[in-house]
Amino acid sequence: MLNKFKPKVLAQNLIRLGPRKDSGYVLHKNILNKNSIFLLSLGVGFEIGFEKDIINKFRSKKIVLVDYSSSDFAFIISQISLLIKLKLYRFLANTYRYIIYKKFLIKSSKNIDFLSKYVNNYNDKRNIEFHQLLQKYKSCIDKELNIL
């Protein structure tokens, strides 16, 4: 019965990037021109499997990660909360993901910008409007052919 709900892929030349669970995406190979990718990743958290694949397989020129909840401050606050609640397994799992995430940011620092903001309909210390975000990276968007 579940097979009735299984999606049928009609397109050819598809590629899956990212982990098999959360943050994995299926894209058409023609979109992934090796010299023309600008990736704007909103609400990335600490799961960066898709972004890693874009950099490793397609040498993305620019990736912009936007998420206040994956800032250092937000991470420390959430970890303190987990310790208080004695959720040690989740504390350790989050710490591991955070270390992998930070290593990725350092290793790929010339290709990646990280904005510790929420995308919202107003601007303040923690928030940025989507159109303002696009304006900030207008030079990248104007030069690039494919925006993911």
Summary of the structure (lengths in Angstrom):
residues: 148
radius of gyration: 17.5
end to end distance: 34.6
largest distance: 50.1
contacts: 372
relative contact order: 0.17
helix: 45%
strand: 21%
